[in-house]
């Protein structure tokens, strides 16, 4: 069985949030005052999360990404990952992390069955990094990345490019791919917390490519079958690659292949849509068939395009940290 929406898109990718808690407070993800934390009883148990994962794979999901908040702050995460990795039919299990806890956990994550890591890294300068994350330690993150590479992980570094904040480091990030087999992905700044004047922070993907092209010659790379929305490039002779994700200036909705489930049990077909179904009643009764039906229903209602700005129909304010990156 497979999932196909009403526009003919094959949906084979689930982003599964295991917690709303995070040990960073990134300025583009969370308002200055933070967000209200969910109560313990409002967070899905690992048994419920596993049921969601199994139902999704039974529906044709081939790739699951474990997200948060920060997934590595939840106790017992390694045992849960082992159980997800063992689901028959699952082809890829990946994890998104800020890498603060990665140095201590990289080896165990590899053994548990995680195949790839996406690591959020928005600056290589300690001061800028602390400003963006509201106080996090860059050195600790870099040690986590080194540990991940050391145990054989294929690493993707995600940099949210922000004008006047970290855009002076674009070429420094690209240079990381020259001698290391990593992927650096530049993400256009999105108005996730809906602050006024957000447009001034957006650096279009075309501008990012222009800046890279002034220094390096590069070519387009083919994307993998279950890859996300990034356009991938390789500098001549480089070991790694770099990518551009353009949610603001270049909608990639026509190729969207994902749904997401929040840590509180809401299944959403689009990050920027408020439409969701609450899986908790079904999960509480262990109704696997009901969960499978709910996932199919959400896919059927998946919108053609996202509503990212105030001018888009269906625009709804939200905080990224409350939904899962």
C-alpha positions as CSV (number, residue, x, y, z in Angstrom):
1,X,0.0,0.0,0.0
2,X,1.2,3.5,-0.8
3,X,0.1,7.0,0.0
4,X,-0.7,9.4,-2.8
5,X,-2.4,12.8,-2.3
6,X,-5.1,14.3,-4.5
7,X,-2.5,16.0,-6.6
8,X,-0.6,12.8,-7.5
9,X,2.3,13.3,-5.1
10,X,3.7,10.1,-3.5
11,X,3.9,10.6,0.3
12,X,6.7,8.3,1.6
13,X,8.3,10.4,4.3
14,X,7.2,11.0,8.0
15,X,8.7,13.6,10.3
16,X,8.0,12.3,13.8
17,X,8.4,14.7,16.8
18,X,9.2,13.0,20.1
19,X,9.3,16.1,22.3
20,X,8.6,19.8,22.3
21,X,11.6,20.4,24.7
22,X,14.8,21.9,23.4
23,X,18.1,22.9,25.0
24,X,18.5,25.8,22.6
25,X,16.4,28.9,22.1
26,X,17.1,29.8,18.5
27,X,15.8,33.2,17.5
28,X,14.0,31.9,14.3
29,X,12.4,28.9,16.1
30,X,11.2,30.3,19.4
31,X,9.9,33.7,20.6
32,X,12.1,35.6,23.1
33,X,9.9,34.6,26.0
34,X,9.9,30.9,24.9
35,X,6.8,28.8,24.4
36,X,4.5,27.1,26.9
37,X,5.8,23.5,27.5
38,X,3.4,20.6,27.1
39,X,2.6,18.7,30.2
40,X,4.1,15.2,30.5
41,X,0.8,13.6,30.0
42,X,0.2,15.5,26.8
43,X,3.3,14.1,25.2
44,X,2.9,10.8,23.3
45,X,4.4,7.8,25.0
46,X,7.1,5.8,23.2
47,X,4.5,3.0,22.7
48,X,2.1,5.5,21.1
49,X,4.9,6.9,18.9
50,X,5.9,3.4,17.8
51,X,2.3,2.7,16.9
52,X,2.3,5.8,14.7
53,X,5.5,4.8,13.1
54,X,4.3,1.2,12.4
55,X,1.0,2.5,11.0
56,X,2.8,4.9,8.7
57,X,5.2,2.3,7.3
58,X,2.2,-0.1,6.8
59,X,0.7,2.8,4.7
60,X,3.8,3.1,2.5
61,X,6.0,5.5,4.5
62,X,9.6,4.5,3.7
63,X,11.5,7.2,5.5
64,X,11.1,8.4,9.1
65,X,12.9,11.4,10.5
66,X,13.0,11.7,14.3
67,X,12.7,15.4,15.4
68,X,11.8,17.5,18.4
69,X,12.3,20.1,19.9
70,X,15.6,18.4,20.4
71,X,15.0,14.6,20.3
72,X,18.2,13.8,22.2
73,X,16.9,15.5,25.4
74,X,14.2,12.9,25.9
75,X,15.1,10.0,28.2
76,X,15.0,6.6,26.7
77,X,15.3,7.8,23.1
78,X,17.9,5.2,22.1
79,X,15.6,2.3,23.0
80,X,12.8,3.9,21.0
81,X,15.0,4.4,18.0
82,X,16.0,0.8,18.1
83,X,12.4,-0.3,17.9
84,X,11.6,2.1,15.0
85,X,14.7,0.9,13.1
86,X,13.4,-2.7,13.4
87,X,10.1,-1.9,11.7
88,X,9.8,-4.2,8.6
89,X,9.6,-2.1,5.4
90,X,11.3,1.0,6.8
91,X,14.1,2.0,4.4
92,X,15.6,5.1,6.1
93,X,15.7,6.2,9.7
94,X,17.3,9.7,10.1
95,X,17.4,12.1,13.0
96,X,17.6,15.9,13.3
97,X,19.6,17.3,16.2
98,X,21.3,20.5,17.4
99,X,24.3,18.3,18.4
100,X,24.7,19.6,22.0
101,X,24.4,16.0,23.3
102,X,25.8,14.3,20.2
103,X,29.4,13.8,21.3
104,X,28.2,11.4,24.1
105,X,25.5,9.7,22.0
106,X,26.9,9.4,18.4
107,X,28.2,5.9,18.7
108,X,25.0,4.6,20.5
109,X,22.8,6.3,17.8
110,X,24.7,4.5,15.1
111,X,24.3,1.2,16.9
112,X,20.6,1.9,17.5
113,X,20.0,2.1,13.7
114,X,20.1,5.8,12.8
115,X,21.5,6.0,9.3
116,X,21.9,9.8,8.8
117,X,22.0,13.0,10.9
118,X,20.8,16.4,10.1
119,X,22.6,18.9,12.4
120,X,21.5,22.5,12.8
121,X,24.5,24.8,12.7
122,X,23.9,28.5,11.9
123,X,27.3,29.9,12.6
124,X,31.0,28.9,12.9
125,X,31.7,32.0,15.1
126,X,31.2,31.4,18.9
127,X,29.7,34.8,19.5
128,X,27.3,34.8,16.5
129,X,26.3,31.2,17.4
130,X,25.6,32.2,21.0
131,X,23.5,35.1,19.8
132,X,21.4,33.0,17.4
133,X,20.9,30.2,19.9
134,X,20.5,32.5,22.9
135,X,23.6,31.2,24.7
136,X,24.5,27.7,23.4
137,X,28.2,26.5,23.3
138,X,29.5,26.2,19.7
139,X,32.5,24.1,20.8
140,X,30.2,21.5,22.3
141,X,28.3,21.3,19.0
142,X,31.5,21.0,16.9
143,X,32.7,18.2,19.2
144,X,29.4,16.4,18.5
145,X,29.8,16.8,14.7
146,X,33.3,15.4,14.9
147,X,32.1,12.4,17.0
148,X,29.3,11.7,14.5
149,X,31.8,11.7,11.5
150,X,34.1,9.6,13.6
151,X,31.6,6.7,13.9
152,X,30.7,6.8,10.2
153,X,27.6,9.0,10.0
154,X,26.8,10.9,6.8
155,X,26.2,14.4,8.1
156,X,24.1,17.2,6.8
157,X,24.6,20.6,8.3
158,X,21.6,22.9,8.1
159,X,22.3,26.7,8.1
160,X,19.4,29.1,8.2
161,X,20.9,32.0,6.2
162,X,19.9,35.4,7.7
163,X,20.9,38.8,6.3
164,X,23.0,40.8,8.6
165,X,23.4,38.0,11.1
166,X,25.3,35.1,9.6
167,X,25.4,35.7,5.8
168,X,29.0,36.7,6.0
169,X,29.8,33.0,6.7
170,X,28.2,31.5,3.6
171,X,31.5,30.9,1.8
172,X,33.1,29.6,5.0
173,X,30.3,27.0,5.2
174,X,30.7,26.0,1.6
175,X,34.4,25.5,2.1
176,X,33.6,22.8,4.6
177,X,32.5,20.5,1.7
178,X,35.9,20.8,-0.1
179,X,37.7,18.2,2.1
180,X,34.9,16.5,3.9
181,X,32.2,14.2,2.7
182,X,29.4,16.3,4.2
183,X,26.5,18.2,2.9
184,X,25.9,21.9,3.8
185,X,22.3,23.1,3.2
186,X,21.4,26.7,3.2
187,X,17.8,27.4,4.2
188,X,16.0,30.6,3.4
189,X,14.8,32.3,6.6
190,X,11.1,31.5,7.2
191,X,8.7,33.5,9.3
192,X,8.1,30.7,11.7
193,X,7.5,32.9,14.7
194,X,5.8,35.6,12.6
195,X,7.8,38.6,13.8
196,X,7.4,41.9,12.0
197,X,10.0,42.8,9.4
198,X,11.0,39.2,8.8
199,X,11.4,39.8,5.1
200,X,14.5,41.8,5.7
201,X,16.3,38.7,6.9
202,X,15.5,36.6,3.8
203,X,18.4,35.9,1.5
204,X,17.0,34.4,-1.7
205,X,18.4,31.1,-2.9
206,X,19.4,32.7,-6.1
207,X,21.5,35.3,-4.2
208,X,23.2,32.5,-2.2
209,X,24.2,30.7,-5.4
210,X,25.5,33.9,-6.9
211,X,27.8,34.5,-3.9
212,X,29.1,30.9,-4.1
213,X,29.6,31.2,-7.9
214,X,31.8,34.3,-7.4
215,X,34.3,32.1,-5.6
216,X,33.8,28.5,-6.9
217,X,32.7,26.7,-10.0
218,X,30.0,24.1,-9.2
219,X,27.5,21.8,-10.9
220,X,24.1,20.4,-10.2
221,X,23.9,17.0,-8.5
222,X,21.0,14.5,-8.7
223,X,18.8,14.1,-5.7
224,X,18.1,10.8,-4.0
225,X,14.7,9.2,-4.4
226,X,13.5,10.0,-0.8
227,X,15.4,13.3,-0.5
228,X,13.9,16.5,0.8
229,X,13.4,19.7,-1.1
230,X,17.0,20.9,-1.4
231,X,18.6,21.6,-4.7
232,X,22.0,19.9,-4.5
233,X,25.3,21.2,-6.0
234,X,29.0,20.2,-5.9
235,X,32.0,22.4,-6.2
236,X,34.5,21.1,-8.7
237,X,36.7,18.5,-6.9
238,X,34.9,18.8,-3.6
239,X,34.3,15.7,-1.4
240,X,31.0,16.9,-0.2
241,X,28.0,18.9,-1.6
242,X,26.0,21.9,-0.7
243,X,22.3,22.5,-1.1
244,X,19.7,25.3,-1.2
245,X,16.2,25.1,0.3
246,X,13.9,27.9,-0.9
247,X,10.6,27.9,1.0
248,X,10.1,31.6,0.5
249,X,11.3,32.4,-3.0
250,X,10.8,29.1,-4.7
251,X,7.9,27.0,-3.4
252,X,8.8,23.3,-3.6
253,X,5.3,22.1,-2.8
254,X,4.9,20.3,-6.2
255,X,7.5,17.8,-5.0
256,X,6.5,17.6,-1.3
257,X,6.6,14.0,-0.1
258,X,6.0,14.3,3.6
259,X,3.6,14.5,6.5
260,X,4.4,15.2,10.1
261,X,3.2,14.1,13.6
262,X,3.7,16.4,16.5
263,X,4.8,15.1,19.9
264,X,1.3,15.8,21.2
265,X,-0.2,13.5,18.6
266,X,-1.4,15.9,15.9
267,X,-0.8,14.7,12.3
268,X,-0.4,17.5,9.8
269,X,0.1,17.3,6.0
270,X,1.9,20.7,5.8
271,X,4.1,22.6,8.2
272,X,2.4,25.9,7.2
273,X,-1.2,24.6,7.4
274,X,-3.3,24.6,10.6
275,X,-5.3,21.6,9.4
276,X,-4.6,18.6,11.5
277,X,-6.1,15.4,13.0
278,X,-5.7,14.4,16.7
279,X,-4.4,10.8,16.9
280,X,-4.5,10.6,20.7
281,X,-8.0,9.1,21.0
282,X,-7.0,6.4,18.5
283,X,-3.7,5.8,20.1
284,X,-5.2,5.6,23.6
285,X,-7.3,2.6,22.5
286,X,-4.5,1.1,20.5
287,X,-6.6,1.4,17.3
288,X,-3.9,0.7,14.7
289,X,-6.4,0.6,11.8
290,X,-7.9,3.9,12.9
291,X,-4.4,5.5,13.0
292,X,-3.7,4.2,9.5
293,X,-7.0,5.6,8.3
294,X,-6.3,8.9,9.8
295,X,-3.0,9.1,8.1
296,X,-4.6,8.4,4.8
297,X,-7.3,11.0,5.4
298,X,-4.6,13.7,6.2
299,X,-2.8,12.9,3.0
300,X,-6.0,13.1,1.0
301,X,-6.5,16.7,2.4
302,X,-2.9,17.8,1.7
303,X,-3.0,21.3,0.2
304,X,-1.4,22.0,-3.2
305,X,0.8,24.8,-1.8
306,X,1.8,26.0,1.6
307,X,0.6,29.2,3.2
308,X,3.8,30.9,4.3
309,X,3.0,34.6,4.4
310,X,0.1,36.8,5.4
311,X,-0.9,37.2,1.7
312,X,-1.4,33.4,1.4
313,X,-4.8,31.9,1.9
314,X,-4.8,29.7,4.9
315,X,-1.9,31.6,6.6
316,X,-1.8,30.7,10.3
317,X,0.8,32.0,12.9
318,X,2.7,29.3,14.8
319,X,6.0,28.6,16.5
320,X,8.3,26.0,14.8
321,X,9.3,24.6,18.2
322,X,5.7,23.6,19.0
323,X,5.3,21.6,15.8
324,X,8.7,19.9,15.1
325,X,11.3,21.0,12.7
